[in-house]
Amino acid sequence: MLSGRRFMITSAGRMGVGPQITKPGDLLCVLLGSYVAFILRSCGDNFYKLIGDCDVHGIMDGEIIETEKEGQYVYQDFYLI
């Protein structure tokens, strides 16, 4: 059992485990320089709240960098609060 964690499926169909408070509409991102994915929640006007880290199949260990080269994902600037 994963205390404080929950199973999730991204809109792209990737399976993972993230914070229990993750909900539909939250943003999955990999911060530049990080090998860990994070869940962020929009607070409006390009401001986001950090919900927590997550493990998502096909995104960890630098795999997302290879996928990004295919143009599936975009870089985005935002503020964490």
N, C-alpha and C positions, 0 to 999 in steps of 0.2 A: 504494500500500500504506500502511496506517496502522500505523506502528510503535507497539507498546504499547497498541493500541486493538483493539476487536472489535465486530462487528455484533451487535445485540441486538434483541429484540422484547419489549415489555412484555406483561403479562397482559391489558392492554386492547387489544393488537394494534398499538401504536405502534412504528414502527421507529426505531432510533437507533444511535449509536456511543458506546461507553463504554470505561472502562479494561479492559485485557486480563484482569484478575483478577475482573471482574464475574461473579457466578454466580447461578443461580436462587435466589430467596428474598431477594435484596438489595432494599433499598427505594429507589425513585426518588422524589426530592423536589425541590421548589423552595423554597429558604429565603426567608422574607419579605424583600422589598427586593432580591432577586437576579433577574436575567434569565437565569441559568444554572441548569440542573438538575444535581443531584448524585446519586451512588450512595452509599448508606449501608448498613452491615452491622450487624445487631443483635448486641449483646453481652449482651443480657438486661436485664430490669428498666428499660426505657426508656433504655438507654445504647446509643449507636451509634458506630461507627468510620467516619470519612470515607474512602471508597474512591477517589473522584475525581469530576471533572466529566464531564458527558456532553451530547451533542446528540441531542435526540429530536424528531422531526417532530410539530408540533402543540402543543408545550409551550414552545418558546423565544419570546423577544420579547414576553412578557406574555400570550401566548395562553392559558396555564393559568388566568389570572384570570377570563377569560370562561367557561371550562369550569366553574370552581369555582362560579360563580353558578348553574349548572344543578344543583348538589348532587352532582356526581360524585365530588368529592374533599373531604377534611376537613383542618382545621387540627389539628396535633398538637404538643405540647410534648415535647422530648426533650433528652438530654444528649449532646454529642459528646465522645468520648475519643480 
